[in-house]
Amino acid sequence: MKKVILKVLKYFFIVIFVLFVSMVCLQRFSNNRVSLFNFRLFTVISGSMEPKYKIGDVLVAVETDPKDVKVGDVISYLGAKGSFADKVITHQVIKIEKGSDGKYYYHAKGLANAIEDPIVREDQLYGVVKYRVVTLSFVYKIVGTPLGFFIFVVLPIIYIIGSELVASLLEKEQKRREKLGQ
C-alpha cells in the first residue's frame, strides 16, 4: 500500500511540474499573450509593490471580466505608453472609470510609487492577482542566483546526461562480454 501511495505522489508531482513548466514556456514564448486555463504566472522584478510583494515573488493572475475588477485589486497588464510600453506591469487599482464607449479604464499605481501609471484600458488587462506562490517564489529566488542556477539546473542536467551515458556504456560492455562468452 505504501508503494502505491508513493507512486501516486510521484506522478502527482510530475504532473504538477510538467504543468508548471508548460505554463512558464507558454507564457515566455507567447510574451504572456496566452494563458493556461485562464491563469498566468508573473515574477515581480521591481520593488514598486513592496511591502505587499517583493522582488522575485511569483504571482498567479486570473483572467477576469473587466466589469469585475474592483478598486484595491492588484492587476497585471501589458503597458502601452512610455517606459511601460510592452512590459508586464502588476500594480494596484486606485480608481476605475467607464468611458462613453462602454469600456473600462483603470487608474493603477505601485504601492511604493509616488505617481500613478498611465491609464490602463480593459484590453491591456491580463488578470487580477489572486495568489503569491510562496514555494515557487522561494525556488525562483534560489535558482535566480548564479550559484543556485548551477546547483539546481546545471548539475542535475550534467547528472542526468552522465548517468545515461554511463548506463549506455555499461550496457554495451555487457553485450560485448556476452558475445565473448559464447
N, C-alpha and C positions, 0 to 999 in steps of 0.2 A: 504493500500500500504506500509506503514511504517513497519507493522508487517512482510510482505513478505520480504522486504529488510533486516530486522534484522535477519530473519530466514535464508536467503541465506548467509549472512555474518557469522552467527554462524556455518553453515555447511561448509562453505569455510575454516574457521579457524580450525574446527575439522579435515577436510581432510588434511590440511597443517600440523597440529600437528601429525596426525597419520603417514603421510609420513615421517616426521622428525624422529619420534620415531622408525619407521620401518628401516629407513636408519641407525640410530645410532646402533640399535640392530643387524642388518645385518652385519655391519662392526665390531662390537665388537665380535660377535660370529664366524665370519669368519676370524678374525685377518686382516681385511681390504683387503682380497683377492677378495671379491665380491663387485661390485659397483651396485648402483641403477640408472638405466638409464644413465650409464657412468659417474655418479657423485659420489664423495666421500667427506665426511666431515672429517676434521682433526682439532685437537686443538693444538695450539702452547704450548709446555711445557718447552721451554728454551728461553733464550734471544739471541740465535745465529742469528736471523734475525732482531733484532732491528736496527734501529728505524722503519723499514717498518711494521713489525708485532711484537706485544707484547705478553708476556705470557698470555695465556687464550683466545687469539683471535681464532675464529672459521673460518677456511678456507674451501673453496669449490674447489676441484681439479677436472678437467675434463679429462677423458681418452683421450689421444692424440696420433696420429700416431708418432712413433719415428722420422720420417723424418721432421715432422712439428715443432719440438721443436727448439727454437732459443736461441742464446746467449742472456742472460738477462732475460729469462723466469725463473720463480720460479717453481721448480718441487718438487713433493712428490714422494719418492721412498722407497723401502724396503732395508735397509742397509744389507750388506753381510759380511763385514770384521771388525775385531777388536771390538771396543766399539760401532760400528754402527750396528753390527750383529742383525738381527731380530727386528730392530727398524724402525719406520717410520720416515724418515728424510725429512724436507722441506727446501731446500736451492736453491740458485740462480745458474743458469748455467753460467759458465765463459768461457767454451771452449767446442767444440764438435769435435769429430774425427769419421771418418768412417773407420772401420777396413777392412782388406783384406777379411774378411768373409762376408762383406756387412752390418754388424751390426753397430749400432751407440753406441758410448761410450761418456759419458758426464763427464766433469770436473765441479764439483759444490762446492760451499763454502757458509757458512753462512756469512751474511753481517758484523756481529760483530766478526767473527772468523779470526784469523791470518793465519791459514793453510787450505789448500784445503782438501776436503773429499777424501776417496778412490774412484777410478774410478767407475762410475755408468754405468752398462750395460743396454741396452734397455729393457731387460726382467725384470729388477728391477723397472722400471718406473710405477708408479700408475697414474700419470697425471700431467698436468700443472695447477698451482693455478690460478684461474680466479677471485675469489671473496673473500673478507673478509666480513663476515656477521656480521654487527655491532650489530644488536639486539640479535643474538644468543651469540655473544661474551660478551655482557653486562649480559645476563641471566647466562651464564656459570660462569662468574666472581662472580656473586652474589651467585649462587647455590653452587659454589665451596668452599665457606666458611662454617664452621660448623653451624653458626647461619643462614645463607641463606638456607642451606640444610634443617635445622629444620623447618624454616618458610615456605619455598616453596615446600617441599617434604613431610616431616613427618606430619606437621599439616594438610595439605589437605587430606592426607591418613586417618588420625585419624578422621577428619571431615566426610569424605565420609562413612567410616565404622560406625561411631557413628550415623550419620543421618539415614543410612539404618537400623541399629539395633533399633533405636527409632521408625522409621516408622513401622517396623515389630511388635514391641511390642504394639504399638498403634492399629494396625490392629487386633492383637489377642485380645486385650482388647475390641475393638468394637464388634468383633464377640461374645465374652463371654457375653457382655451386651445384645446383640440382642437375644441370647439364653435364658437369664434370663427373658427378657421382654416378651417372648412368652407365 
